[in-house]
Amino acid sequence: GLTNSLNIGNANIKGKVRTGAFGLPAVGSQGTVGSSAWVDGGNTGIQPGWFADDFNAEFPDVLPPFNGGANTPVGKKISGTNYTYVLGTENYQLSSLSLKTDDTVLITGHAVLYVTGNVNMSGSSQIRIAPGASLKLFVGGASANLAQVNISGHAKDFSYYGLPTNTSLNWSGNSEFLGTIYAPSASFSMGGGGNNNYDFQGACIATSVTMNGHFSFHFDDSLARN
C-alpha cells in the first residue's frame, strides 16, 4: 500500500510495472512505461494494461553455501599475466576481498566463493570469467562495492548472493555488468554508466534499487530460458 513505492522519474521502461496491493508508482512528466512501440513512439505515462498491483512473492534469506572444507584462493601467473586470484571448480572462502586498481581475479572453472566479510573493488580492478566458466559469489559482510565484473561473458555466468547481513551493494563501473544479483536485505546503488547501450544486463532482487547518472538496465531474456 505504499504510494510512490516505485519512483520511475523520467526513466523509459520497456516492460510492465507491478507493485503490492494498492501500491502506486510515481511517474515524472517525461517518464514512460509500456511496450517498445509505446516507449519508442514518444508516449509518456503508463500504457493502459501495463501496470498491476497484484504482486506477491517471498524472498528467502541466503544461507552460507558451505560449512568448512573450502580452499583459500591463491594468485597465479598465466601466459605472462599475474592474477591476484585464480579460481577453478572448487569451493573457496575469504574473510574479505579487496581488489586495488589493476588487480584481476580470473575464474577458470565453476567456482563458489564465500566472502564472510566485505568486498571492495576499486579503480579498474576486475573479476574476469573465462568462456565456459562461472562464479557464484556469496557475501556476508555489510557492504560490497563492485567494479568491472564479467564484462564479456553471459549473465548466467555470474551470480551474486547477499546474506541477511549484507545490507549495502554498490556498482559504479563505467562498463557493462553481466550477471544476477539476489540480495534481499541490501540497498543496491548503481551509478555512472558508460556509452554502452546496456550498462547492466541480467536480473536483480534487492530491498531497494537506486539508479543515478547515465544508466541503462536490461533484463536478459535468456535467464528465463536457462
ZADO-1210 file (C-alpha; in nm, 4 decimals, padded with zeros to 6 digits):
<atoms>
<atom x="00.0000" y="00.0000" z="00.0000" code="GLY" pos="1"/>
<atom x="00.2963" y="00.2338" z="-00.0358" code="LEU" pos="2"/>
<atom x="00.2315" y="00.5356" z="-00.2552" code="THR" pos="3"/>
<atom x="00.5344" y="00.6136" z="-00.4744" code="ASN" pos="4"/>
<atom x="00.6898" y="00.2801" z="-00.3778" code="SER" pos="5"/>
<atom x="00.8405" y="00.2871" z="-00.7280" code="LEU" pos="6"/>
<atom x="00.9744" y="00.6265" z="-00.8339" code="ASN" pos="7"/>
<atom x="01.0121" y="00.5984" z="-01.2091" code="ILE" pos="8"/>
<atom x="01.1022" y="00.9641" z="-01.2545" code="GLY" pos="9"/>
<atom x="01.1759" y="01.0405" z="-01.6196" code="ASN" pos="10"/>
<atom x="01.3050" y="00.6918" z="-01.6983" code="ALA" pos="11"/>
<atom x="01.1988" y="00.4895" z="-02.0020" code="ASN" pos="12"/>
<atom x="01.0795" y="00.1424" z="-01.9001" code="ILE" pos="13"/>
<atom x="01.0059" y="-00.1072" z="-02.1753" code="LYS" pos="14"/>
<atom x="00.8103" y="-00.3573" z="-01.9702" code="GLY" pos="15"/>
<atom x="00.5388" y="-00.3910" z="-01.7077" code="LYS" pos="16"/>
<atom x="00.5281" y="-00.2460" z="-01.3573" code="VAL" pos="17"/>
<atom x="00.3798" y="-00.4452" z="-01.0708" code="ARG" pos="18"/>
<atom x="00.3536" y="-00.3488" z="-00.7031" code="THR" pos="19"/>
<atom x="00.1945" y="-00.4985" z="-00.3956" code="GLY" pos="20"/>
<atom x="-00.1741" y="-00.4407" z="-00.3243" code="ALA" pos="21"/>
<atom x="-00.2781" y="-00.0745" z="-00.3538" code="PHE" pos="22"/>
<atom x="00.0761" y="00.0336" z="-00.4416" code="GLY" pos="23"/>
<atom x="00.1120" y="00.3309" z="-00.6734" code="LEU" pos="24"/>
<atom x="00.4190" y="00.4194" z="-00.8823" code="PRO" pos="25"/>
<atom x="00.5329" y="00.7788" z="-00.9237" code="ALA" pos="26"/>
<atom x="00.5939" y="00.8818" z="-01.2843" code="VAL" pos="27"/>
<atom x="00.7654" y="01.2038" z="-01.3877" code="GLY" pos="28"/>
<atom x="00.6411" y="01.4303" z="-01.6651" code="SER" pos="29"/>
<atom x="00.8691" y="01.2597" z="-01.9190" code="GLN" pos="30"/>
<atom x="00.8599" y="00.9101" z="-01.7663" code="GLY" pos="31"/>
<atom x="00.7104" y="00.6255" z="-01.9658" code="THR" pos="32"/>
<atom x="00.6214" y="00.2599" z="-01.9083" code="VAL" pos="33"/>
<atom x="00.4919" y="00.0189" z="-02.1684" code="GLY" pos="34"/>
<atom x="00.5698" y="-00.1772" z="-02.4816" code="SER" pos="35"/>
<atom x="00.8630" y="-00.0969" z="-02.7073" code="SER" pos="36"/>
<atom x="00.6207" y="00.0615" z="-02.9542" code="ALA" pos="37"/>
<atom x="00.4678" y="00.2758" z="-02.6778" code="TRP" pos="38"/>
<atom x="00.8027" y="00.3992" z="-02.5470" code="VAL" pos="39"/>
<atom x="00.9649" y="00.4472" z="-02.8879" code="ASP" pos="40"/>
<atom x="00.6534" y="00.6309" z="-03.0038" code="GLY" pos="41"/>
<atom x="00.7269" y="00.9138" z="-02.7591" code="GLY" pos="42"/>
<atom x="00.4360" y="00.8448" z="-02.5245" code="ASN" pos="43"/>
<atom x="00.4562" y="00.9415" z="-02.1581" code="THR" pos="44"/>
<atom x="00.2952" y="00.7884" z="-01.8527" code="GLY" pos="45"/>
<atom x="00.1953" y="00.4231" z="-01.8152" code="ILE" pos="46"/>
<atom x="00.0450" y="00.2427" z="-02.1128" code="GLN" pos="47"/>
<atom x="-00.3013" y="00.1062" z="-02.0275" code="PRO" pos="48"/>
<atom x="-00.2771" y="-00.2539" z="-01.9115" code="GLY" pos="49"/>
<atom x="00.0938" y="-00.2350" z="-01.8285" code="TRP" pos="50"/>
<atom x="00.0553" y="-00.1748" z="-01.4523" code="PHE" pos="51"/>
<atom x="-00.0903" y="-00.4063" z="-01.1866" code="ALA" pos="52"/>
<atom x="-00.0938" y="-00.4015" z="-00.8044" code="ASP" pos="53"/>
<atom x="-00.1231" y="-00.7778" z="-00.7548" code="ASP" pos="54"/>
<atom x="00.2416" y="-00.8621" z="-00.6938" code="PHE" pos="55"/>
<atom x="00.3024" y="-01.1081" z="-00.4103" code="ASN" pos="56"/>
<atom x="00.6218" y="-01.3075" z="-00.3523" code="ALA" pos="57"/>
<atom x="00.8551" y="-01.4309" z="-00.0818" code="GLU" pos="58"/>
<atom x="01.2304" y="-01.3778" z="-00.0938" code="PHE" pos="59"/>
<atom x="01.4010" y="-01.6267" z="00.1398" code="PRO" pos="60"/>
<atom x="01.7275" y="-01.5412" z="00.3148" code="ASP" pos="61"/>
<atom x="02.0539" y="-01.6535" z="00.1606" code="VAL" pos="62"/>
<atom x="02.2340" y="-01.9193" z="00.3640" code="LEU" pos="63"/>
<atom x="02.6110" y="-01.9809" z="00.3669" code="PRO" pos="64"/>
<atom x="02.6973" y="-02.2068" z="00.0726" code="PRO" pos="65"/>
<atom x="02.9010" y="-02.4456" z="00.2851" code="PHE" pos="66"/>
<atom x="03.0409" y="-02.5021" z="00.6332" code="ASN" pos="67"/>
<atom x="03.4147" y="-02.5681" z="00.6270" code="GLY" pos="68"/>
<atom x="03.6273" y="-02.7579" z="00.3815" code="GLY" pos="69"/>
<atom x="03.6791" y="-02.4629" z="00.1483" code="ALA" pos="70"/>
<atom x="04.0047" y="-02.3617" z="-00.0176" code="ASN" pos="71"/>
<atom x="04.1806" y="-02.0270" z="00.0165" code="THR" pos="72"/>
<atom x="04.2259" y="-01.8608" z="-00.3253" code="PRO" pos="73"/>
<atom x="04.5844" y="-01.8000" z="-00.4385" code="VAL" pos="74"/>
<atom x="04.7419" y="-01.5908" z="-00.7113" code="GLY" pos="75"/>
<atom x="04.8974" y="-01.7329" z="-01.0246" code="LYS" pos="76"/>
<atom x="05.0811" y="-01.6242" z="-01.3367" code="LYS" pos="77"/>
<atom x="04.9175" y="-01.7444" z="-01.6578" code="ILE" pos="78"/>
<atom x="05.0551" y="-01.6697" z="-02.0064" code="SER" pos="79"/>
<atom x="05.2684" y="-01.3909" z="-01.8671" code="GLY" pos="80"/>
<atom x="04.9856" y="-01.2244" z="-01.6727" code="THR" pos="81"/>
<atom x="04.9847" y="-01.2099" z="-01.2935" code="ASN" pos="82"/>
<atom x="04.6397" y="-01.2686" z="-01.1449" code="TYR" pos="83"/>
<atom x="04.5553" y="-01.1745" z="-00.7868" code="THR" pos="84"/>
<atom x="04.3477" y="-01.4904" z="-00.7537" code="TYR" pos="85"/>
<atom x="04.2719" y="-01.7795" z="-00.9888" code="VAL" pos="86"/>
<atom x="03.9628" y="-01.9887" z="-00.9083" code="LEU" pos="87"/>
<atom x="03.8801" y="-02.3230" z="-01.0664" code="GLY" pos="88"/>
<atom x="03.5973" y="-02.5668" z="-00.9971" code="THR" pos="89"/>
<atom x="03.6195" y="-02.5603" z="-00.6176" code="GLU" pos="90"/>
<atom x="03.4684" y="-02.4043" z="-00.3058" code="ASN" pos="91"/>
<atom x="03.6680" y="-02.1041" z="-00.1838" code="TYR" pos="92"/>
<atom x="03.6450" y="-01.8803" z="00.1224" code="GLN" pos="93"/>
<atom x="03.7936" y="-01.5436" z="00.2232" code="LEU" pos="94"/>
<atom x="03.7416" y="-01.3237" z="00.5280" code="SER" pos="95"/>
<atom x="03.7335" y="-01.0213" z="00.2946" code="SER" pos="96"/>
<atom x="03.8007" y="-00.9390" z="-00.0692" code="LEU" pos="97"/>
<atom x="03.9807" y="-00.6152" z="-00.1522" code="SER" pos="98"/>
<atom x="04.0991" y="-00.5520" z="-00.5072" code="LEU" pos="99"/>
<atom x="04.3109" y="-00.2487" z="-00.5938" code="LYS" pos="100"/>
<atom x="04.3410" y="-00.0794" z="-00.9326" code="THR" pos="101"/>
<atom x="04.4531" y="-00.3290" z="-01.1984" code="ASP" pos="102"/>
<atom x="04.4022" y="-00.6306" z="-00.9672" code="ASP" pos="103"/>
<atom x="04.2274" y="-00.9127" z="-01.1529" code="THR" pos="104"/>
<atom x="04.0526" y="-01.2288" z="-01.0331" code="VAL" pos="105"/>
<atom x="04.0345" y="-01.4971" z="-01.3033" code="LEU" pos="106"/>
<atom x="03.7658" y="-01.7671" z="-01.2961" code="ILE" pos="107"/>
<atom x="03.8611" y="-02.0733" z="-01.4996" code="THR" pos="108"/>
<atom x="03.6029" y="-02.3268" z="-01.3753" code="GLY" pos="109"/>
<atom x="03.2698" y="-02.3357" z="-01.1940" code="HIS" pos="110"/>
<atom x="03.3716" y="-02.1661" z="-00.8699" code="ALA" pos="111"/>
<atom x="03.1855" y="-02.0825" z="-00.5499" code="VAL" pos="112"/>
<atom x="03.3447" y="-01.8033" z="-00.3425" code="LEU" pos="113"/>
<atom x="03.2154" y="-01.7215" z="00.0051" code="TYR" pos="114"/>
<atom x="03.3405" y="-01.3886" z="00.1445" code="VAL" pos="115"/>
<atom x="03.2393" y="-01.3720" z="00.5093" code="THR" pos="116"/>
<atom x="03.3286" y="-01.0000" z="00.5314" code="GLY" pos="117"/>
<atom x="03.3173" y="-00.7037" z="00.2959" code="ASN" pos="118"/>
<atom x="03.4010" y="-00.6848" z="-00.0743" code="VAL" pos="119"/>
<atom x="03.5701" y="-00.3788" z="-00.2204" code="ASN" pos="120"/>
<atom x="03.6748" y="-00.3396" z="-00.5841" code="MET" pos="121"/>
<atom x="03.8376" y="-00.0084" z="-00.6702" code="SER" pos="122"/>
<atom x="03.9601" y="00.1569" z="-00.9879" code="GLY" pos="123"/>
<atom x="03.9897" y="-00.0738" z="-01.2875" code="SER" pos="124"/>
<atom x="04.0015" y="-00.3967" z="-01.0858" code="SER" pos="125"/>
<atom x="03.8203" y="-00.6880" z="-01.2477" code="GLN" pos="126"/>
<atom x="03.6556" y="-01.0210" z="-01.1865" code="ILE" pos="127"/>
<atom x="03.7100" y="-01.1904" z="-01.5224" code="ARG" pos="128"/>
<atom x="03.5190" y="-01.5080" z="-01.6024" code="ILE" pos="129"/>
<atom x="03.6717" y="-01.7214" z="-01.8776" code="ALA" pos="130"/>
<atom x="03.4460" y="-01.8609" z="-02.1542" code="PRO" pos="131"/>
<atom x="03.2566" y="-02.1630" z="-02.0235" code="GLY" pos="132"/>
<atom x="03.3326" y="-02.0776" z="-01.6576" code="ALA" pos="133"/>
<atom x="03.1045" y="-01.9362" z="-01.3871" code="SER" pos="134"/>
<atom x="03.1186" y="-01.7783" z="-01.0425" code="LEU" pos="135"/>
<atom x="02.8753" y="-01.7825" z="-00.7528" code="LYS" pos="136"/>
<atom x="02.9798" y="-01.5093" z="-00.5076" code="LEU" pos="137"/>
<atom x="02.8306" y="-01.5185" z="-00.1565" code="PHE" pos="138"/>
<atom x="02.8876" y="-01.2103" z="00.0617" code="VAL" pos="139"/>
<atom x="02.8279" y="-01.1999" z="00.4361" code="GLY" pos="140"/>
<atom x="02.9784" y="-00.8571" z="00.5086" code="GLY" pos="141"/>
<atom x="02.7707" y="-00.5424" z="00.5442" code="ALA" pos="142"/>
<atom x="02.8956" y="-00.3831" z="00.2237" code="SER" pos="143"/>
<atom x="03.0120" y="-00.4760" z="-00.1240" code="ALA" pos="144"/>
<atom x="03.1491" y="-00.2385" z="-00.3872" code="ASN" pos="145"/>
<atom x="03.1741" y="-00.3889" z="-00.7340" code="LEU" pos="146"/>
<atom x="03.3556" y="-00.2505" z="-01.0367" code="ALA" pos="147"/>
<atom x="03.4188" y="-00.4451" z="-01.3579" code="GLN" pos="148"/>
<atom x="03.2604" y="-00.7895" z="-01.3295" code="VAL" pos="149"/>
<atom x="03.2096" y="-01.0425" z="-01.6086" code="ASN" pos="150"/>
<atom x="03.2243" y="-00.7707" z="-01.8738" code="ILE" pos="151"/>
<atom x="03.2466" y="-01.0055" z="-02.1714" code="SER" pos="152"/>
<atom x="03.0513" y="-01.3158" z="-02.0701" code="GLY" pos="153"/>
<atom x="02.6872" y="-01.4091" z="-02.0187" code="HIS" pos="154"/>
<atom x="02.4551" y="-01.3002" z="-01.7389" code="ALA" pos="155"/>
<atom x="02.4084" y="-01.6595" z="-01.6230" code="LYS" pos="156"/>
<atom x="02.7850" y="-01.6907" z="-01.5606" code="ASP" pos="157"/>
<atom x="02.7942" y="-01.4574" z="-01.2568" code="PHE" pos="158"/>
<atom x="02.5610" y="-01.4856" z="-00.9580" code="SER" pos="159"/>
<atom x="02.5841" y="-01.2598" z="-00.6526" code="TYR" pos="160"/>
<atom x="02.4174" y="-01.3719" z="-00.3282" code="TYR" pos="161"/>
<atom x="02.3931" y="-01.1358" z="-00.0314" code="GLY" pos="162"/>
<atom x="02.3349" y="-01.2914" z="00.3099" code="LEU" pos="163"/>
<atom x="02.0969" y="-01.1130" z="00.5537" code="PRO" pos="164"/>
<atom x="02.3972" y="-00.9247" z="00.6976" code="THR" pos="165"/>
<atom x="02.4767" y="-00.7808" z="00.3521" code="ASN" pos="166"/>
<atom x="02.2864" y="-00.4510" z="00.3603" code="THR" pos="167"/>
<atom x="02.4726" y="-00.2330" z="00.1089" code="SER" pos="168"/>
<atom x="02.5684" y="-00.3119" z="-00.2501" code="LEU" pos="169"/>
<atom x="02.7175" y="-00.0627" z="-00.4925" code="ASN" pos="170"/>
<atom x="02.8194" y="-00.0890" z="-00.8559" code="TRP" pos="171"/>
<atom x="02.9995" y="00.2046" z="-01.0141" code="SER" pos="172"/>
<atom x="03.1723" y="00.0534" z="-01.3147" code="GLY" pos="173"/>
<atom x="03.1752" y="00.2514" z="-01.6390" code="ASN" pos="174"/>
<atom x="03.1399" y="-00.0717" z="-01.8308" code="SER" pos="175"/>
<atom x="02.8877" y="-00.3452" z="-01.8844" code="GLU" pos="176"/>
<atom x="02.7821" y="-00.5671" z="-01.5957" code="PHE" pos="177"/>
<atom x="02.6526" y="-00.9113" z="-01.6861" code="LEU" pos="178"/>
<atom x="02.5093" y="-01.1165" z="-01.4026" code="GLY" pos="179"/>
<atom x="02.2336" y="-01.1737" z="-01.1499" code="THR" pos="180"/>
<atom x="02.2011" y="-01.0283" z="-00.8026" code="ILE" pos="181"/>
<atom x="01.9986" y="-01.1810" z="-00.5205" code="TYR" pos="182"/>
<atom x="02.0459" y="-00.9668" z="-00.2097" code="ALA" pos="183"/>
<atom x="01.7021" y="-00.9251" z="-00.0485" code="PRO" pos="184"/>
<atom x="01.8416" y="-00.7313" z="00.2517" code="SER" pos="185"/>
<atom x="02.0679" y="-00.4931" z="00.0577" code="ALA" pos="186"/>
<atom x="02.0151" y="-00.1448" z="-00.0793" code="SER" pos="187"/>
<atom x="02.1568" y="-00.1580" z="-00.4314" code="PHE" pos="188"/>
<atom x="02.3017" y="00.1583" z="-00.5835" code="SER" pos="189"/>
<atom x="02.4148" y="00.1874" z="-00.9456" code="MET" pos="190"/>
<atom x="02.5927" y="00.4989" z="-01.0679" code="GLY" pos="191"/>
<atom x="02.7905" y="00.6387" z="-01.3567" code="GLY" pos="192"/>
<atom x="02.7463" y="00.4396" z="-01.6721" code="GLY" pos="193"/>
<atom x="02.9433" y="00.4472" z="-01.9951" code="GLY" pos="194"/>
<atom x="02.8292" y="00.4771" z="-02.3556" code="ASN" pos="195"/>
<atom x="02.7166" y="00.1164" z="-02.3962" code="ASN" pos="196"/>
<atom x="02.3561" y="00.0512" z="-02.4950" code="ASN" pos="197"/>
<atom x="02.3128" y="-00.1646" z="-02.1845" code="TYR" pos="198"/>
<atom x="02.5228" y="-00.0963" z="-01.8768" code="ASP" pos="199"/>
<atom x="02.3614" y="-00.3644" z="-01.6553" code="PHE" pos="200"/>
<atom x="02.2485" y="-00.6853" z="-01.8223" code="GLN" pos="201"/>
<atom x="02.0872" y="-00.9549" z="-01.6102" code="GLY" pos="202"/>
<atom x="01.8424" y="-00.9508" z="-01.3203" code="ALA" pos="203"/>
<atom x="01.8311" y="-00.8119" z="-00.9684" code="CYS" pos="204"/>
<atom x="01.6444" y="-00.8658" z="-00.6415" code="ILE" pos="205"/>
<atom x="01.7239" y="-00.6220" z="-00.3584" code="ALA" pos="206"/>
<atom x="01.5453" y="-00.4361" z="-00.0809" code="THR" pos="207"/>
<atom x="01.5784" y="-00.1125" z="-00.2805" code="SER" pos="208"/>
<atom x="01.7408" y="-00.0034" z="-00.6063" code="VAL" pos="209"/>
<atom x="01.8718" y="00.3428" z="-00.6903" code="THR" pos="210"/>
<atom x="01.9978" y="00.4323" z="-01.0398" code="MET" pos="211"/>
<atom x="02.1934" y="00.7546" z="-01.0907" code="ASN" pos="212"/>
<atom x="02.3509" y="00.9237" z="-01.3903" code="GLY" pos="213"/>
<atom x="02.3517" y="00.7991" z="-01.7479" code="HIS" pos="214"/>
<atom x="02.2368" y="00.4468" z="-01.6953" code="PHE" pos="215"/>
<atom x="02.0544" y="00.1565" z="-01.8580" code="SER" pos="216"/>
<atom x="01.9269" y="-00.1670" z="-01.7032" code="PHE" pos="217"/>
<atom x="01.8451" y="-00.4580" z="-01.9351" code="HIS" pos="218"/>
<atom x="01.6781" y="-00.7809" z="-01.8275" code="PHE" pos="219"/>
<atom x="01.8409" y="-01.0697" z="-02.0122" code="ASP" pos="220"/>
<atom x="01.5627" y="-01.2846" z="-02.1583" code="ASP" pos="221"/>
<atom x="01.7965" y="-01.5857" z="-02.1806" code="SER" pos="222"/>
<atom x="01.7866" y="-01.6110" z="-01.7994" code="LEU" pos="223"/>
<atom x="01.4221" y="-01.7177" z="-01.8188" code="ALA" pos="224"/>
<atom x="01.5045" y="-01.9798" z="-02.0809" code="ARG" pos="225"/>
<atom x="01.8089" y="-02.1113" z="-01.8940" code="ASN" pos="226"/>
</atoms>
